[in-house]
Amino acid sequence: MNSRAIRGRQPIVVVTLLAVLAVGLVWGIAGALAADETATPAADGQLTLRLGWTADPDSLNPFIGWDSSSYEVWSLNYDLLVGFQASDLTNQPGIGLATDWETSADGKVWTFTIVEGATWQDDEPLTASDVAFTYSYVIDNEMGMFIDYMLFIDSVEAIDDTHVVFTCSKPKANMLGLWLPILPEHIWSTVDPKEAERGYENAPPIVGSGPFQTVEFRKGEFLRMEANEDYWKGAPKIDEIIFQMYQNSDTMAQDLKAGGLASAWNIPSAQFDALDAEPNLTAISGVVPGFDQLGFNCADKSVYPKSTGHPALTDPAFRRALNWAIDRDKLVEVGYYGFASPGSTIVMPDFYDPETDYHWEPPADDPNTYTFDLERARQELDAAGYADRDGDGVREYEGEPIELRLAARSQSLESQNCGKLITGWFEEIGLDIDYQVIDDGALGDKQYNYDGDDYAPDFDMFIWGWGGDVDPNFILSIMTTNSIESWSDCMWSNEEYDRLFLEQQTTIDVQERIALVKEMQQIVYDESPYILLVYPKDLEAANKGKWTGWVRANNDKGAWWYNTQPDTYVAVQPGGTTEGEAGGGSSTGLIVGIVVAAIVLLLVVVLLVRRRGRRAETEA
């Protein structure tokens, strides 16, 4: 999921000198640490890659976590069975644990050869049995996070230490695109599957087979990973990674400028150009699979009677009408500062090779292709029976004014920008909007709320986003009926969509499969359980003046940070176009800041011995 976070600063009224002190401290110390208690200094001689992000992993357990930062950690701590080549994101032998594979003539039996000599990070040998165990653990226990990957796989068996056989009931078109971390059997076989889906922490040190091992995690502060010197593809060039957590993306940007970070993810769009102009820094806007959307609570009240969603939202005609009230070009311009493109369907454009492009684009000359037309929105609402009968400016449903709650994310300035615009447009067409800005965790709790044992989604509308896999199967799966109470956050259900989802998984011919995937996109577009807002760019910046080895994915139009492939983390090392301290653990800004702070503190002591102040920051 897309995560962008900001924090507002609350002004404190103090004497002028103390205000200067606060500025001096922020200018200097933020140049490396953001807040000194949030950093762990590397051990002497350690080569540390310090990276900034604005969203902590929500969980280190692959069967619970869903945030993009969690996936980033898993991609480094674990290996996949089949990996993706960074340059074009194609499946290639030897990138994941599988060095080769073959398929039976009917497409139902897959045999994978597993690399010899690989070990887990606790020195236990890694064999085909671990692969078979991981897949069987998901299949036999119907683990919700990954079960849709496993459709039509009947059994997985290790026939020796280096060969594993998948037997399927039907051909499996997406077999090479299954994003499932391979887990050590000797550890996870002791974990109750029910506990794995409920509360198992998977606390550090986390044993995997990847190039780095998670050894320390302090939520809200940092996550530290140590290099796996015995990694079967060769040891990384650095000793450790520290993912530094920032509540304030502007502070993170200042750390980048000062040299306190080697790179940062989800940099503020308003500061993109300024960061790119810094002598040592390079900023990129990467294309990664995903979208941001306005989602609706489509829960069927006959199935989920405790849902608090407004009944009008279950009507496709009502949702279609709202689609005419969204100015996507304005959202790109104002909400994303131009770092996005207008959204249309749930499989994004400009990501796939033209010959295998799964994206369906609504025809521009079709009168039913959504554009920004408030009058058309009003007409559609009238035609669907949602009129303003008492003339008070608010439309009614069964005689009551239609009031809808719209939630934007406190961690995303883009979400809030869009929320304000959408609120205005919806009010112009006669809806009463209760606009709220809430925390990601609180919004997730509302989407997956339970009243006792009864599923009771507690929201009307929200603005959030999804990131997808290279293969479109995952992003398609979140809209299926089977995903309700797991991945689905809109509770939409459509029998034809569900049928096509199963069919595309078993269609080996690529062009035939593309046709099915495009048909699925058309159904979602027409019924509008989501209103696609934009395809956001992944904004990153890196200190290429001090570090070299940055690997940009997907023909140099993707990102450096992307959980499909860990190439950057393995290859990055000190070097670049300018000299400087390579570890990223300290900076000139810190030194200068300390000197400035010391001078100002001396002035305070001399001139204002009895006056004390404090600096405070509050969450926006």
N, C-alpha and C positions, 0 to 999 in steps of 0.2 A: 504494500500500500504506500501511496505517496504521502510523505510527511514533511511539512514545512512549519517551523515554529518561530514565534516571535515572543518577546516579552517587553512590556512597557515599564518605564522607570517612574517611580513616584517621587516628585520633588520634595526635598526637605528644607525647611526654612532655618538657616543658620547664619552666623556672621560671615562676612565676605571671605575672610582668610580661610575659614573651614570649608567654604564652597570651593575655593582654589585647591585646598588639600584633596577634596574628593575628586576633582578633575584630574589632578596630578596622579593620584593613585589609579584611577580608571585608565588613564592614558598609558601608564607604565606597566602596571601589573597585568592588565588585560592583554598586553602585548605578548604574553606567553601562557598564562594560566587561567584566565577568565575569573577564577576565584581559587586562591591557593589551596583550599582544602579539596578541590576537585581533581588534582593531579597527583600521580605517583611518579616520583623521580626514578629514572632508570638506574639500575645498578652500575657501578663503575665499569667502564669499558663496553657497556651495552650500546648497540646501534639501534635506536628507537625511531620508528616511524609513528609520528603523532598526527592523528586524523581527527577532524571535528565533525560532529553531527548534531542534529537537534531533536532526535527521537531515539530514546533508549530501546533496546530489545524489550518487547513486552513479555517474552519468556525465552528461556534457553532450551526448552523442551520442544522438539520438532512436532509433537503431537498436540501442542497447545498454542504456540506462538503463531502470529499472523503478520506482524509488522515487517516492513522491508529491512529494517536493521537486524532483526532476528535472522532473516534469510541470509543476510550478508555474513553474519557470524557462522552460520551452519555451512555456508559454501567454503569457508576456510578451515573449519574444524573437521568436516567430513568430506568424503569423495562421493560422487555419483557413480552409478554403474556405467553409464554412457555419458561422456563429456561433450562439450561444445567448443569448437575451435573459435578463438577470439576474433580472428580476422573477419569471418563471415557467419559465425554462429551455427555452422553446420556440424552434424554429428560426425566425429572422427574417432577411429580406434586409438587407444593409448592416451586419450585425454582424461577419460574416466578410468575406472578399474578394468573395464573390458578392453582387451587388446585386439579382439576380433569377435565377429559374430556371423552366424549364418541362419537362414530361414528355410523351412520346408517349402515345397512347391505350392502347398495350399495356404501358406502364410500363417499356419496355426502353431507351429513349433519353432521356437527360437533357442539357439544354443550359443551361449556367450563363453568366451575364453577369458579367464581372470589373470591379471598380472601375477607373476611368481615373485616371491621374496618380499612382498609388502607386509608391513607390520602395523599393529595398532600403536597408539602413542604410549601404551604401557608395556610395549615390547612383545605382546602376544602376537602370534602369526595371524595374518588375515587370509582367509581362504574363501572358496566358493560357498562354503557352508554359511558364512556370515551374510552373503548376498541372499541366499535362499531363506535364511531366517528372517531377514528384514522384510522381504516381500510377503512371506507367509504370515508374519506378525500382523501386518496391515490387513491382509486378505482374511485370515481366519478370525480376526477380532473386529473386522469392519471399522477400522480406525478412520474417523470422519474426515480428518485433514487430507488423507491421501486415497481414500477408497475409490473415488471416481477415476483415479489413474488406473485402477486395477480391474476395471470392467472387462469381462471375457477371459481373464487369466484364471484357469482352473487350478493349476498347481505349479510350484516352483521347486525344483529338486537339484541338489548338488550331486553330480555323479562321480566326482573326485575333487581334489583340492583346487583344481583350476578350471572346472567346467560346471556351468549351471544351466539347466534346461527349463524353459518356460513353455507350458502346454496350455493352449488357449482353445476356447470353444468356437471362436470365430477368428478370422484374420484380425490382427491388431495393428491399425494404421499408425498409432502414436507410440509404439513400443520404444522407439529410440528417444522419445522426448519426455520420459517420465522423470520429473524432478523429485527424487526420493533419496535422502541421505542414507548411505549404507551404514548400518549400526553394528557395533560389536556384539556378537551373540553372547559372549561370556559375561557381559554386563546387563544387556537388556532382557535376556531370558529370565532374569531374576525380578524384573519389574512387572507387576500386575498390569495387564492391559487397561483395566478400568482405571487404575491409579494413573497410568500414563496419560490418559485423556482428561484427568480431573486435576490432580495437584502435584504430580511428580515434578520436582524442581530441576533435575538434571544439573546439579550445582557443580561449579568448577572444583577441581580440574576435570574437564570434559574429555573423555577418551574417544578419539576418532582416528582417522587415518590421513587427514588432510595436512596441508603445509604448515598450519598453525594450530596451536592448542589454547583454548580458553582456560586461563589459570586464575583469573580474578575478575569479579564483577561487583561494583558498587552502584546500584541503581541511582540515577540522577547525578552521578559523578563520572565514572569511567568504566570501561571494560578493557582488560589487558589480555593479549594473546602472545604466547612465546612461539618462536620458530621451531618447527619439527626438523631437527638436524638429520633425522633418519628418513625423511620423506622419500618415498619410493621413486619420485621423479626428480629428486635432487633438492638439497636444502635451499631455502630462501636466502636472499642476499643480506637480509637484515636479521636482527636478533629478536625483536619484539615489535608488536603494534599496540599502541594505546588509542582506543577510540574515546575521545574526550566529549563528554555530554555538555551541551550548551542550552540553557533556557532562552538565551537571547542570540538570535542569528546575527545581529549587528556586532555584538561582542566577538562572535566567532570570526566575522569578517575582519575585525581589527587585529585579531590574533594572526590571521593569515598575512596581513600586511606587515606586521611586526616580525614575522619569521617564527612565531611560536607554534605554528602548525605546518605540516608538509602539504596537507590537502584538506578540503572540506567539501561536504556533500550538502545539497540543498542550500546553497549560498543565497543571500537575499537578491531577488531579481533587480531591485532598485540599485544595488551596488555592483552589479555584474560588470558594467563597463569600467568602473573605477578600479575594480580588482584586476581586470584584464590589462589595465594601463600600468600597473605596478611593474617595475623592472624585472623582478624575479618570477612574477606570477603569470600563469596562463589560465584563462577561464574558458570553459566550453559549455555549450548547450546541447546535450546529447539526446538522441532519439532512443527511447526505451519503450518496450511494449506496455501500454496502459492508457488510462484515461481518467479524467475527473468528471463526476456526474452529479446531477440532482436526483436523489433517490426517493422513492415513495414507499409508504407502508401499504402494500397491496394484500395484506393478510386477509384471507377469506374468513369472515366472521362466523360462518357455519362450521368451520374447522377449528378456528382459533378465536373463540368467543371473548377471550380476555384481552385481545388486542385493543389498544386505545387509539388506533389510527382512525382518521375521519372516514366514514363510509364512502364518501364521494371518491376517495382515492382508489377504490377497488374498481371503478368504472373506467375502462380504457378510453371512452369518449371524453371524459373529464381530463384525463392525463394528456390525451392528444391535444386538447384545446390549450393546455398550458405550454405545450411545446412551441406554439406560435408566439408566445410572449417572452421568448428568450433571444436576446441580441448577442449571439456568440462573438461577433466581431468586436463588440464593445467589451465583452468579458476578456478577450485576448488583450485588448489595448489597455484597459483600466485595471482589470483583475490580475493580469500576469505580466504587465509591462512589455507586452509583445513576445514573451518567451513561451508561446504556445501556439497551436493552430486550432481553428474551430472544430468541434467534435460533431460526429454524425452517428457512427455505429460502434459496437463494442469491440470490434477487431480493428486496430488502428491502421492507417495508411502509412506509406513511406518507410516501412520496416522490412518487408519481405522483398525477395528478388522478384522482379516484374513477372517472371514466368510462373512463380508460385505465390502470387499475391492473394491472400485470403480475405482482404478487405473488400467489402461491398460499399460502394458510394451511391447514395440516392441520386437518381437522375435530376439534373438541374432543370430540365424542361417539364418535369412532372408537376402539375398544379398542387399535388398533395405532398410535395417535398417541403419540409418545414423551413420557413424563413421567419424573419422578425416582422410580425404583422399583428399589432395589438387589436386592430379592428376585426381581423379574421379570428383571433382568439375569442373576442366577445361574441361573434356570430356562432362559433362552435359551442361555446358554453350555453348560449340561448337555445340552440338546436338540441343540445343534450338535456335540456330541462332545468338548467341552473340559472334561472332568471332572478333579477332584482325586482321582486313583485311589490315591495312596499316603498321603493324609490329612495331608500336611505343610502344608496351607494354600495351596498354589500349584497351579494347574491345569496340565495337561500337553498338549503337542502331540507326537504320535508318541513318547510316553514320556519326553519331556524337559520340564522346567519352562518355562512361558512367561514369558520375561523380555523386556520391551519398553523401549526407550529413549524417553523423553519430553523434548523440547527446548523450553524457554521462552527468550524473548529477553532478553538483558541490557539492551537499550535500552528495555524496556517493563515498568514495574512491574505493569501490569494483567496482562500475559502471565505474569509470575512468580506473582502472586497466584492466578491461575487454575490454573497448573501445580501448585501445592501442593495445592489442593483436589482437582483431578482425580487426582493421585497417590494421595491418601487414599482416594477412592472406588473407584478401580480395584484398589487393594490389598485393600479390603474384599470385593470380589467374587472374589478369588483370583488376581490377577495380580501378578507381581514387576516393579515399575517402577523403572527406573534414571532418576531425574529429573536433568536437566542444565539449567543456564542458560548459554547461549552467545551470542556476538556475532552480529548480523544477517548480516554478511558470511560468517562461518563456517557459519551455518545455510544460507545460500544456496549455498555451495560444496558442502555435503553433499547438498542437493536436486538440484543439477545436476552431480554428480560424474562424472568419466570415468576409466576405467582404460584408458589408451591411447586407442584410437578407440571403445571400447565404453562405452556409457552405463551407469553403475553408481551409481544413487542410494544414498546411504549414511546411512540414518536409518530409524527406525520411525514415530515420531509427533512432531508439532510443533504449537505454538500460534502463529499469525500472523494476518494479515488481508488483505483485498482492498478496494481502492476501485474503483468502476466508473464507466462513462460514464452519461450521461442515458439513452441507448438501452440496453436490456438486453443487446444482442448481445455486447458485450465480456465481461461477467461470465459469460454462457453459454458463450462460446468457450473459457474456461480449462479447461473440463471435457471438451473434445472429444479424441478420439484424436489428431487432427492437431496438437494443442497439446503433446503429450508431447515433451520435449526443448526446448520453448520456454516458453510460459506455464504449462503444467501443472506443478504441484508435488506431485501425488499419483499421477500415472501411471495413473489410472483410465481404463478404456475400456469403452464400451457402444455397440453398433451401433445400437440404437433411438434412443438419445440423439443420436448423430451424424446419423442420418437426419432427426430432428426439427429439429436445428440448421440444416440446410440448408433445410428446408421453411419454417421461420419467416422466414428471410431473404427468401424470394420470395413471401410472403403479404402482399399489399397491404392487404386488408381488416383494419383494426385489431383488431376483435373476434375474428376468426378467428386472427390472429397471437397475440393474448393467450392464447387457448385452447391453442395449441401450446406457448407459453412455460410455461404452468402445468403442462402434461403433462411437460415436461422437468424442472421442479422436483420433481415427484412421483417421478421416476425417481431423482434424486440423493438425495432424502429417504429413499427405500426402501433404496437400496444403500449409503448412508452412506460414500462415500469421504471426505467431510468430515462432521464433526459440527458443525453450526452452534452456536456458543456464544452470541454476542450481536450486536446491531447497536449499535456504540459511537457515542456522540455526538462530534462534532468540537468540542473545547473550545478556545476562543479568548478573548483579552482584548485590548482596545484602549484607548488613552488618548484618549477622546472629549472630555476636558476641554481638550486642546490641539490636537486634530486633528478635522477635519470631513470629510464626503464618503464615509463608510463605506457601502458598498453590500452589503446582505445578500441573498443569492440565494434563489430559490424561495419567493416569497411570505412572506419574512421568517422562514422556518423553517430556512433553510440556513445557510451560512457566509459570512464576509467573504473568506476565503482559499479559493478553489476553482478548480482549473485549467480548468474549462469556460469561465469568463468573467473577464477581468481588470479589471472595471469599478472596483473599489475602488482599485486602484493608479493608475488614470488620474484618478479624481475626487478622491482624498484630498488635503487641503491644510491649512495651518495654520488654526486657528480652534477654536471650541468654547465651552465654558461658563466656562473660567477662563483667565487669562493665564499665559504661561510660555514658555520657550525651545522653539521649534517643531521644531527639527531632530532632536531625539532623540539627539543625539550627545554630550550632556553632561547632568549632572543636579545638583540640589542635594545629593543623596546623595553624589556624588563629591566635591563641595567640602567638605562636612562631614566626609566620611571622611578626606580628605587632612589637614584640620586636626587631627582626632583622632589620625591616624597620626603626624603631626609631633610632637604633644605627647608621645605615648607613646614615640616614638623618642628624644626628648630625655631623658625619664626613664631610658630604658634606657642611654643613653650616660653619664649622670651616675652612675647607681647600679650598673650592671653592665657596666663598660667591657670586661672580658675575657670576658664570656659571650656566646655566639652560638647562635642556634637557626635552625630552618628549618621551613617548613610544607609538608606533602606531601598530595597527593590521589591516590587510586588508583581505577582503574575497578572498579566492582562487577561 
